[in-house]
Amino acid sequence: ARMQAGMSGIMSEEFRAMITDRTRSALEMRARNKRPVGGRTFGYSTGAREIDAAQADVVRRMFDWYTAGWSNRKIAAELNAKYVPSPGSYWSNRVERRSAGWMGSSIRVILANPIYAGTVQWNTSVWSKDPDSGKRRRSARPKDEWVVRLDESLRIVSDAVWQAAQRRTKTAADGDSRLKAGGKARFLLSGLLVCSK
């Protein structure tokens, strides 16, 4: 009985690995055939991915505000003040949400997604489970494994606006080196204020 239980466990694990490989192979085939892979992206319709005019207008406003110097939180507060539906308002399978409207983190994710500049990427990262903590962690895959293509029909913002937003994000990330080391800020405004001399 113990041997049978052990063999059943091995067979179940192999079957799970086989299903994983087949699913990944099918997704890669869809990505290489220029078909949508993954969940819904704000600004686009489901199914055959097409630009949603109303949501695309919201995305353009986000990029304009961000390149004008607005923070992610300020953009989220402005959208909430105008009662603009957030991506979570379209979810039908979540009973309880962490926030009723836009959050700064959702703005950050949208501003970093290259699909709005017409670049579709797949297989850029992998999720793994930490055996000690049980938490899932995301890590980047090597660039030679990425599936990348340019699709102008999906472009919402121009290259100039996209590059301006990415430059501002990079500048904000290149702040006080002490904050990058994982330590706490020494002063209240460390990394935010710079001496004029």
C-alpha positions in Angstrom: 0.0 0.0 0.0 2.9 2.4 0.8 4.5 1.6 -2.5 1.3 2.2 -4.4 0.7 5.5 -2.6 4.3 6.6 -3.6 3.8 5.6 -7.2 0.5 7.4 -7.4 2.2 10.6 -6.1 5.0 10.3 -8.7 2.5 9.8 -11.5 0.3 12.7 -10.4 3.4 15.0 -10.3 4.4 13.9 -13.8 0.9 14.4 -15.1 0.9 17.9 -13.6 4.3 18.7 -15.2 2.9 17.4 -18.6 -0.1 19.7 -18.4 2.1 22.7 -17.5 4.4 22.0 -20.5 1.4 21.7 -22.9 -0.2 24.9 -21.6 3.0 26.8 -21.9 3.6 25.4 -25.4 0.0 26.5 -26.5 0.6 30.0 -25.0 3.9 30.3 -26.8 2.2 29.3 -30.1 -0.4 31.9 -29.6 2.2 34.6 -28.9 4.2 33.8 -31.9 1.1 33.7 -34.1 0.4 37.3 -32.9 -2.7 36.3 -31.0 -3.6 37.7 -27.5 -2.1 35.9 -24.6 -3.0 36.5 -20.9 -5.6 38.5 -19.2 -7.4 41.8 -20.1 -5.3 44.9 -20.3 -6.9 48.3 -19.5 -7.5 50.2 -22.6 -8.3 47.2 -24.8 -11.3 45.0 -25.3 -11.3 41.3 -24.5 -11.1 38.5 -27.1 -9.6 39.8 -30.3 -7.7 42.7 -28.7 -8.9 46.0 -29.9 -8.5 49.6 -28.5 -11.4 50.7 -26.3 -11.8 54.4 -27.1 -13.0 55.5 -23.7 -10.3 53.6 -21.7 -7.6 54.7 -24.2 -8.5 58.3 -23.5 -8.0 57.7 -19.8 -4.6 56.1 -20.6 -3.5 59.1 -22.7 -4.5 61.5 -19.8 -2.4 59.4 -17.4 0.7 59.7 -19.6 0.1 63.4 -20.1 -0.3 64.1 -16.4 2.7 62.0 -15.5 5.0 63.6 -18.1 3.8 67.0 -16.8 5.1 66.1 -13.3 2.2 64.5 -11.5 2.8 61.7 -9.1 1.1 58.3 -9.4 -1.0 59.0 -6.3 -2.1 62.4 -7.6 -3.2 60.8 -10.9 -5.1 58.2 -9.0 -6.8 60.8 -6.8 -7.8 62.8 -9.9 -9.3 59.8 -11.6 -11.2 58.9 -8.4 -12.4 62.5 -8.1 -13.8 62.3 -11.6 -15.4 58.9 -10.9 -13.4 57.2 -13.7 -14.0 53.4 -13.5 -10.8 51.6 -12.5 -9.6 48.3 -14.0 -10.9 46.4 -11.0 -14.5 47.6 -11.6 -14.6 45.3 -14.6 -13.6 42.2 -12.7 -16.5 39.8 -12.2 -14.7 37.1 -10.2 -13.5 39.0 -7.2 -15.9 39.4 -4.3 -13.8 41.7 -2.2 -11.3 44.4 -3.4 -8.5 46.1 -1.6 -9.6 49.5 -2.8 -12.8 50.8 -4.4 -11.0 53.0 -7.0 -7.7 53.8 -8.6 -4.4 53.2 -6.7 -1.0 54.6 -7.3 0.4 51.1 -8.0 -2.1 50.5 -10.8 -1.0 53.8 -12.4 2.6 52.8 -12.1 1.9 49.4 -13.8 0.0 51.1 -16.7 2.8 53.7 -17.3 5.4 50.9 -17.5 3.5 48.7 -19.9 5.0 48.9 -23.4 1.8 47.7 -25.1 0.6 51.3 -25.0 3.4 52.2 -27.4 2.5 49.3 -29.6 5.1 46.8 -28.3 3.7 43.4 -27.3 5.8 41.3 -25.0 5.3 37.8 -23.7 7.5 35.5 -21.5 9.4 38.3 -19.9 9.2 36.9 -16.4 8.6 33.7 -14.4 6.8 33.1 -11.1 8.3 30.7 -8.6 7.2 29.7 -5.1 9.6 30.1 -2.2 9.6 26.7 -0.4 10.3 28.4 3.0 7.8 31.2 3.1 5.3 29.8 0.5 5.1 33.2 -1.2 5.3 33.5 -5.0 8.1 35.6 -6.4 8.5 37.2 -9.8 11.9 37.1 -11.6 12.9 38.3 -15.0 13.7 35.8 -17.8 16.7 36.2 -20.1 15.9 38.6 -23.0 16.6 35.9 -25.6 13.5 34.0 -24.3 11.2 37.0 -24.7 8.6 37.0 -27.5 8.4 40.7 -28.7 6.6 42.2 -31.6 5.5 45.6 -32.8 1.8 46.1 -33.5 0.8 49.7 -34.5 -2.9 48.8 -34.3 -2.5 48.6 -30.5 -0.6 51.9 -30.1 -2.4 54.4 -27.7 0.5 56.9 -27.0 3.2 58.2 -29.3 6.9 57.2 -29.0 7.7 60.7 -27.8 5.2 60.5 -24.9 6.2 57.0 -24.0 10.0 57.8 -23.9 9.3 61.0 -21.8 7.4 58.9 -19.3 10.1 56.3 -19.1 12.8 58.9 -18.7 10.9 60.4 -15.8 10.5 57.0 -14.2 14.2 56.3 -14.5 15.1 59.7 -13.1 12.9 59.0 -10.1 14.5 55.6 -9.6 18.0 57.1 -9.8 17.5 59.0 -6.5 19.4 58.6 -3.2 21.6 55.5 -3.4 21.0 54.8 0.3 17.3 54.3 -0.4 18.1 51.6 -3.0 20.2 49.6 -0.5 17.0 48.7 1.4 17.8 50.9 4.3 15.6 53.6 5.8 15.9 57.2 4.8 18.1 59.2 7.2 15.9 62.3 7.0 12.2 62.9 6.2 12.8 64.2 2.7 15.9 62.1 1.8 16.0 61.4 -1.9 13.3 64.0 -2.6 15.1 67.3 -2.1 18.5 68.1 -3.6 20.9 70.8 -2.6 21.1 73.6 -5.2 24.9 73.9 -4.8 
